[in-house]
Amino acid sequence: ELRPRLQKLTRMEAAAISPTGARAVFQSRGEILTVPAQKGDPRNLTRTTSVAERDPSWSPDGMRLAFTAGPSVPFNPNRPNGEIAVMNVDGSDFRLLTRERSWDDDPSWSPDGRMIAFRSNRDTDSGAAIYLLDFDAPFIPPRQLLQDRLRSDLAPSWSLDATRLILHLTVDGAMQVASVDARTGEVSILLPRTAYDPRVAPDGERIAIRIGVLPDGAR
């Protein structure tokens, strides 16, 4: 007899609240799950064994999730290791948006729902580059926007009008928060000090960042 049971989940990461506020998504042990804000049960949307799903990103309408799908092993340059995928919030209509022999990860959906920014090493010998994928025209190759030799676990954030990406770049050996034009790739430094992982507030007026400790101990 199959009975309901409680299971303790560990290493819950990449949590994000849906645009409606009704549910939150996170990754745990290679699966993507959602939980209700109030009453209801958690949902395991992926339920896979040989594939690890991670880096979930809500679509602006809260109806889909973009995420990274790849084998649950470390990066190996001799075989595919990560693709950008999308599915409905109930786990249906799973689709791969990229099919490259490279590592594609950290998708970030634009506020207008048209573009998905992600990072990939497909055209670089080291580090990773920021690419833009047209969600409505996945047959068009993603466009490389910016070379980014930074940490491999942080996705860019979008301005509210979807015209710029907010991210951190290495400038003179320090991570600095920058704004990048989504059309031209023009870079503007917003904070000339050690800072990283910027996130644009829902109202588009503020940016939350992490501040690092400088070598002299100042902040």
Salt bridges, closest charged atoms under 4 A:
GLU1 OE1 - ARG3 NH2 3.36
GLU13 OE2 - ARG11 NH2 3.43
ASP93 OD2 - ARG95 NE 3.87
GLU100 OE2 - ARG122 NH1 3.94
ASP104 OD2 - ARG122 NH2 2.56
ASP105 OD1 - ARG119 NE 3.81
ASP106 OD2 - ARG119 NE 3.47
ASP148 OD2 - ARG119 NH1 3.95
ASP153 OD2 - ARG151 NH2 2.96
ASP181 OD2 - ARG164 NH1 3.58
ASP197 OD1 - ARG199 NH2 3.29
ASP197 OD2 - ARG210 NE 3.13
ASP203 OD2 - ARG206 NH1 3.93
